[in-house]
Amino acid sequence: MTVSFKGAKKYKKHNGFSKNITIKTPLPSPVHFFNMAQDRNIILNPCVNIGDNIMKGQKLADLDIYEALPVFSSVSGIVTSIHENIITIENDMLDDNPVTADTAPPDTLTTRELLWLIREGGIRDTRTGAPLHILLSAQKVPDCVIVCCFDSDPYSSADQTAALGNSEKILKALNIVLRLLGTNKAFIAVEQGCANIYSDFKYNLRYNKNIFLQSLKACYPQSRSDILIKTVTGKNTDHINAVVLSSETLCMLSDVLTAGQPITDKLVTVSGDDILVPSVYNTPIGMPISALIANSGYNEPQVLIKNGVLSGIKINNPDEPVMHNTNSISAFNDKKNIPNYAKELI
């Protein structure tokens, strides 16, 4: 049964976003920027010096505390600047010999070892930007975990794209999450209309009695954590302790634990008033947003909005880098073309 929440408003994806969209690779940027400043006033220490040759996946900065999350280079090149908590790397366009680490099967690792590997993989929750190892270190056992496989914004489709063809990978990572959190109940939330995603999960869950698949109507703001929890479980956040993770975050977790590679890329939807078909790019973290939107034909748009037109924020500096929680970039050459709430919802 497909469900929604009270007061839900229907919406449609920008230009009918294809449910079988192909993930693209953007043209490389000559320079990348990596921020050493993190939440809770944590400032990382650089692990490199100006002039160093860097390989893709090499650690750039870290701090010897558990709460910090290391930063890794998404390109190979030369460190040209370390200034105001920003490490600048000139891209040599080679990306040769990416740094990897030996991995052991997750089933053979202790909880502490798994959490440390997650930290060393540099995984952030793509919804909030919070370090994943901190989210999974909660002392209170949650009642359930909810995996959100969509974003209820017309201009953002990264989570939906991450779920395409990755149901097995997501479920393997989800079982690791359940083990770390000490709970055995989970929900997979899929938006109505994504029949291929729903059927893939349904097939892989046919013998599972603890993970439930839920189809949700395409409504805004359905993907917001408190509303999603209420819709899926029927309980308010005051009465249930639920952890919400995105499908992309779980894909990252699987990659770190199986391939031994730190997280260096992020799925970003690029769309706007002059783009007939929105594109999803597997974007190197640290790439300037201006370089990313140039891949779709934008040069100097009037307005840039990050993470959706309905609840995102305006980008004042187009050269700011793509971060772990950059899910979409919406570019508009004419301010009049920015859809407002009444226009976009149907």
TAWO-V526301 format. One record per pair of residues at least 4 apart in sequence whose ideal C-beta (glycine too) atoms are under 7 Angstrom apart, sorted by the first residue. I is the first residue (numbers start at 1). J is the second residue. If there is no record, write none. Layout:
BEGIN
i=<I & I>
j=<J & J>
END
This chain:
BEGIN
i=<2 & 2 & 2 & 2 & 3 & 3 & 3 & 4 & 4 & 4 & 4 & 4 & 4 & 5 & 5 & 5 & 5 & 8 & 8 & 8 & 9 & 9 & 9 & 10 & 10 & 10 & 10 & 11 & 11 & 11 & 11 & 11 & 11 & 11 & 11 & 12 & 12 & 13 & 13 & 13 & 14 & 14 & 14 & 14 & 15 & 15 & 15 & 17 & 17 & 17 & 19 & 19 & 21 & 21 & 23 & 23 & 23 & 23 & 24 & 24 & 24 & 25 & 25 & 26 & 26 & 26 & 26 & 26 & 27 & 28 & 28 & 29 & 29 & 29 & 29 & 30 & 30 & 31 & 31 & 31 & 32 & 32 & 32 & 32 & 32 & 32 & 32 & 32 & 33 & 33 & 33 & 33 & 33 & 34 & 34 & 34 & 34 & 34 & 34 & 35 & 35 & 36 & 36 & 36 & 36 & 36 & 36 & 36 & 37 & 37 & 38 & 38 & 38 & 38 & 40 & 42 & 42 & 42 & 43 & 44 & 44 & 44 & 44 & 44 & 45 & 45 & 45 & 46 & 46 & 46 & 46 & 47 & 47 & 47 & 47 & 48 & 48 & 48 & 48 & 48 & 49 & 50 & 50 & 50 & 50 & 51 & 51 & 52 & 53 & 54 & 54 & 54 & 54 & 54 & 54 & 54 & 55 & 55 & 55 & 55 & 56 & 56 & 56 & 56 & 56 & 56 & 56 & 56 & 57 & 57 & 57 & 57 & 57 & 57 & 57 & 57 & 58 & 58 & 58 & 59 & 59 & 60 & 60 & 60 & 60 & 61 & 61 & 61 & 62 & 62 & 63 & 67 & 69 & 69 & 69 & 69 & 70 & 70 & 71 & 72 & 72 & 72 & 73 & 74 & 74 & 74 & 74 & 74 & 75 & 75 & 75 & 75 & 76 & 76 & 76 & 76 & 77 & 77 & 77 & 77 & 78 & 78 & 78 & 79 & 79 & 80 & 80 & 80 & 81 & 82 & 98 & 100 & 100 & 100 & 101 & 102 & 103 & 103 & 103 & 104 & 104 & 106 & 106 & 106 & 109 & 109 & 110 & 111 & 111 & 112 & 113 & 114 & 114 & 114 & 115 & 115 & 115 & 115 & 115 & 116 & 117 & 117 & 117 & 118 & 118 & 118 & 118 & 118 & 118 & 119 & 119 & 121 & 121 & 121 & 122 & 122 & 123 & 123 & 123 & 123 & 123 & 124 & 124 & 124 & 124 & 124 & 124 & 125 & 125 & 125 & 125 & 125 & 125 & 126 & 126 & 126 & 126 & 126 & 126 & 127 & 127 & 128 & 129 & 129 & 129 & 130 & 130 & 132 & 132 & 132 & 133 & 135 & 136 & 136 & 136 & 138 & 138 & 140 & 141 & 141 & 141 & 142 & 142 & 142 & 142 & 142 & 143 & 143 & 143 & 143 & 143 & 144 & 144 & 144 & 144 & 144 & 144 & 145 & 145 & 145 & 145 & 145 & 145 & 145 & 145 & 146 & 146 & 146 & 146 & 146 & 146 & 146 & 147 & 147 & 147 & 147 & 147 & 147 & 147 & 147 & 147 & 148 & 148 & 148 & 148 & 148 & 148 & 148 & 149 & 149 & 149 & 149 & 149 & 149 & 149 & 149 & 150 & 150 & 150 & 150 & 150 & 151 & 151 & 151 & 151 & 151 & 151 & 151 & 152 & 152 & 152 & 152 & 152 & 153 & 153 & 153 & 153 & 154 & 154 & 155 & 155 & 155 & 155 & 155 & 155 & 156 & 156 & 156 & 156 & 156 & 157 & 157 & 157 & 157 & 158 & 158 & 158 & 158 & 158 & 158 & 158 & 158 & 159 & 159 & 159 & 159 & 160 & 160 & 161 & 161 & 162 & 162 & 162 & 162 & 162 & 163 & 163 & 163 & 164 & 166 & 166 & 167 & 167 & 167 & 167 & 168 & 168 & 169 & 169 & 169 & 170 & 170 & 170 & 170 & 171 & 171 & 172 & 173 & 173 & 173 & 173 & 174 & 174 & 174 & 174 & 175 & 176 & 176 & 176 & 177 & 177 & 178 & 178 & 178 & 181 & 184 & 185 & 186 & 186 & 187 & 187 & 187 & 188 & 188 & 188 & 188 & 189 & 189 & 189 & 189 & 190 & 190 & 190 & 190 & 190 & 190 & 191 & 191 & 192 & 192 & 192 & 192 & 193 & 194 & 195 & 196 & 197 & 198 & 198 & 198 & 199 & 200 & 201 & 201 & 202 & 202 & 205 & 205 & 214 & 216 & 216 & 220 & 220 & 221 & 221 & 222 & 222 & 222 & 223 & 224 & 225 & 225 & 226 & 226 & 227 & 228 & 228 & 229 & 229 & 229 & 229 & 229 & 230 & 230 & 233 & 233 & 235 & 235 & 245 & 245 & 247 & 248 & 248 & 249 & 250 & 251 & 252 & 252 & 253 & 254 & 255 & 255 & 256 & 256 & 256 & 264 & 264 & 265 & 265 & 265 & 265 & 266 & 266 & 266 & 266 & 266 & 267 & 267 & 268 & 268 & 268 & 268 & 268 & 268 & 268 & 268 & 269 & 269 & 269 & 269 & 270 & 270 & 270 & 270 & 270 & 270 & 270 & 271 & 271 & 271 & 272 & 272 & 272 & 272 & 272 & 273 & 273 & 273 & 273 & 274 & 274 & 275 & 275 & 279 & 281 & 281 & 283 & 283 & 283 & 285 & 285 & 285 & 286 & 286 & 287 & 287 & 287 & 287 & 288 & 288 & 289 & 289 & 289 & 289 & 289 & 289 & 289 & 290 & 290 & 290 & 292 & 292 & 293 & 293 & 293 & 293 & 294 & 294 & 298 & 301 & 301 & 301 & 302 & 302 & 302 & 302 & 303 & 303 & 303 & 303 & 304 & 304 & 304 & 304 & 304 & 305 & 305 & 305 & 305 & 305 & 306 & 306 & 306 & 306 & 306 & 307 & 307 & 307 & 307 & 308 & 308 & 309 & 309 & 309 & 310 & 315 & 322 & 332 & 332 & 339 & 339 & 341>
j=<192 & 215 & 216 & 217 & 216 & 217 & 231 & 8 & 216 & 217 & 219 & 222 & 231 & 222 & 227 & 230 & 231 & 217 & 219 & 222 & 219 & 220 & 345 & 218 & 219 & 345 & 346 & 152 & 154 & 218 & 219 & 220 & 344 & 345 & 346 & 154 & 346 & 17 & 154 & 157 & 154 & 155 & 271 & 278 & 276 & 277 & 278 & 21 & 157 & 278 & 194 & 196 & 161 & 280 & 161 & 267 & 280 & 282 & 279 & 280 & 281 & 281 & 282 & 281 & 283 & 287 & 292 & 295 & 295 & 91 & 93 & 91 & 287 & 288 & 291 & 90 & 91 & 88 & 90 & 91 & 74 & 75 & 89 & 91 & 284 & 286 & 287 & 321 & 86 & 88 & 286 & 288 & 321 & 60 & 71 & 73 & 86 & 87 & 286 & 85 & 86 & 43 & 44 & 46 & 61 & 71 & 85 & 87 & 43 & 85 & 42 & 44 & 68 & 69 & 67 & 63 & 67 & 68 & 85 & 61 & 62 & 63 & 68 & 71 & 61 & 62 & 63 & 60 & 61 & 82 & 87 & 59 & 60 & 61 & 62 & 52 & 54 & 60 & 79 & 87 & 79 & 79 & 80 & 81 & 82 & 78 & 79 & 79 & 78 & 58 & 73 & 76 & 77 & 78 & 79 & 89 & 76 & 97 & 98 & 99 & 73 & 74 & 75 & 76 & 95 & 98 & 99 & 264 & 72 & 73 & 98 & 99 & 100 & 261 & 262 & 264 & 72 & 73 & 99 & 70 & 72 & 71 & 72 & 73 & 87 & 70 & 71 & 87 & 68 & 70 & 68 & 134 & 119 & 122 & 124 & 131 & 120 & 122 & 122 & 122 & 262 & 264 & 89 & 264 & 265 & 284 & 285 & 286 & 89 & 91 & 95 & 284 & 92 & 94 & 95 & 96 & 89 & 90 & 91 & 92 & 89 & 90 & 92 & 87 & 89 & 88 & 89 & 90 & 88 & 87 & 261 & 259 & 260 & 261 & 260 & 260 & 257 & 258 & 260 & 108 & 109 & 114 & 176 & 257 & 113 & 114 & 114 & 115 & 180 & 116 & 117 & 118 & 176 & 180 & 119 & 133 & 136 & 137 & 180 & 120 & 121 & 256 & 257 & 123 & 132 & 133 & 136 & 253 & 256 & 131 & 133 & 256 & 262 & 263 & 262 & 263 & 132 & 252 & 253 & 256 & 263 & 129 & 130 & 131 & 132 & 324 & 325 & 129 & 130 & 132 & 135 & 245 & 249 & 246 & 248 & 249 & 324 & 325 & 327 & 244 & 246 & 325 & 323 & 324 & 325 & 134 & 135 & 136 & 249 & 253 & 137 & 243 & 177 & 180 & 181 & 142 & 181 & 241 & 181 & 182 & 183 & 181 & 183 & 241 & 242 & 243 & 183 & 185 & 240 & 241 & 242 & 183 & 185 & 186 & 187 & 233 & 242 & 174 & 177 & 178 & 181 & 183 & 186 & 243 & 245 & 187 & 189 & 228 & 229 & 232 & 242 & 244 & 170 & 174 & 186 & 187 & 188 & 189 & 245 & 247 & 250 & 159 & 189 & 223 & 228 & 244 & 246 & 247 & 159 & 160 & 163 & 188 & 189 & 190 & 197 & 247 & 159 & 160 & 190 & 191 & 223 & 156 & 157 & 158 & 159 & 160 & 223 & 327 & 219 & 220 & 221 & 222 & 223 & 308 & 309 & 310 & 311 & 309 & 344 & 269 & 271 & 308 & 309 & 328 & 330 & 269 & 307 & 308 & 327 & 328 & 161 & 269 & 278 & 280 & 162 & 248 & 267 & 268 & 269 & 280 & 327 & 328 & 163 & 246 & 247 & 248 & 191 & 194 & 267 & 280 & 166 & 247 & 248 & 251 & 267 & 170 & 197 & 247 & 197 & 170 & 251 & 171 & 200 & 201 & 204 & 172 & 204 & 173 & 251 & 254 & 174 & 247 & 250 & 251 & 175 & 204 & 254 & 177 & 250 & 253 & 254 & 178 & 186 & 211 & 250 & 179 & 180 & 253 & 257 & 181 & 245 & 183 & 184 & 186 & 243 & 210 & 210 & 210 & 211 & 212 & 214 & 232 & 201 & 211 & 213 & 214 & 214 & 216 & 228 & 232 & 194 & 197 & 198 & 201 & 213 & 215 & 216 & 218 & 215 & 216 & 217 & 218 & 218 & 198 & 199 & 200 & 201 & 202 & 213 & 215 & 203 & 204 & 205 & 213 & 206 & 213 & 211 & 213 & 232 & 222 & 231 & 310 & 345 & 227 & 311 & 227 & 228 & 231 & 228 & 228 & 229 & 244 & 230 & 237 & 231 & 232 & 244 & 233 & 237 & 240 & 242 & 244 & 235 & 236 & 240 & 242 & 239 & 240 & 249 & 250 & 251 & 252 & 267 & 253 & 254 & 255 & 256 & 263 & 257 & 258 & 259 & 261 & 261 & 262 & 263 & 284 & 285 & 282 & 283 & 284 & 285 & 283 & 285 & 322 & 324 & 326 & 280 & 282 & 281 & 283 & 292 & 322 & 326 & 327 & 328 & 329 & 278 & 280 & 327 & 328 & 278 & 279 & 281 & 292 & 293 & 296 & 329 & 275 & 278 & 330 & 298 & 301 & 330 & 331 & 332 & 332 & 333 & 334 & 337 & 297 & 333 & 296 & 297 & 296 & 292 & 295 & 287 & 292 & 322 & 322 & 323 & 324 & 321 & 322 & 291 & 292 & 321 & 322 & 319 & 321 & 293 & 304 & 315 & 318 & 320 & 322 & 329 & 294 & 318 & 319 & 322 & 329 & 298 & 301 & 329 & 331 & 298 & 299 & 331 & 331 & 332 & 333 & 332 & 333 & 334 & 335 & 314 & 332 & 335 & 338 & 314 & 315 & 318 & 329 & 331 & 309 & 312 & 314 & 315 & 330 & 312 & 313 & 315 & 326 & 329 & 312 & 313 & 327 & 328 & 312 & 328 & 330 & 338 & 339 & 341 & 320 & 326 & 337 & 338 & 343 & 344 & 345>
END
